[in-house]
Amino acid sequence: MEIRYVNNNEDMKQQAMLRELASEEYNDDNRRLVRMYQIMSGLLALWGLIQIIIYLNNKENAASLSRGISFIFMAIFMLGFAWAAPKVKKFFLKRRISREFSDVNRQYPENVLTVDSKNITWQQGKEKISHKLTEELGVQETENCYLIDLKKKQIAVPKRIFSDAQFAEFDKLFKITGRLAKTSGKNSEKKG
């Protein structure tokens, strides 16, 4: 089975977005950011408790009570930052990628995807990658395309290129529904 197609901006945008979200660097940055806000929150709460203890030991120092309560509220506010920081970072990532792929006149080269009983081969110009179907391949599904992880490259295969008969043949040869289930199972294990 041979399929010829040209990616559009939306396909490339989804591919870039998922590649970025799945990168170790992005996830490490998120973990560091959340940990930093949690530590700051803990330190603020500790300082607030110390101020309240100072007030309880010396009732004449009324400023310590209000200061302690203020620091406790700041600690709660900082925990909100820890929760919101990854979401804000993802928002700006989506915005940056949307700008990168906003040129509607941008032309992409033709891709040739060949699937037989043994291999899947992707070719774009002089670049050609072949992968045995017996080896494990990561496959993710987005709204508009399938993202297939080949040896050194992730390719975007748009859903729009398949008729029902072509998709049935592609599924028979490539077993895409089974591969999607395996990949989603692995992704849920990583998160859990």
Salt bridges, closest charged atoms under 4 A:
GLU2 OE2 - ARG4 NE 3.30
GLU10 OE1 - LYS13 NZ 3.50
ASP11 OD2 - ARG160 NH2 2.57
GLU20 OE1 - ARG96 NH2 3.80
GLU24 OE1 - ARG31 NH2 3.92
ASP28 OD1 - ARG31 NH2 2.40
ASP29 OD1 - ARG32 NH1 2.72
ASP29 OD2 - LYS89 NZ 3.66
GLU100 OE2 - ARG96 NH1 2.76
GLU110 OE1 - ARG4 NH1 3.28
GLU135 OE1 - HIS131 NE2 3.52
GLU136 OE2 - LYS186 NZ 1.44
GLU141 OE2 - LYS159 NZ 2.75
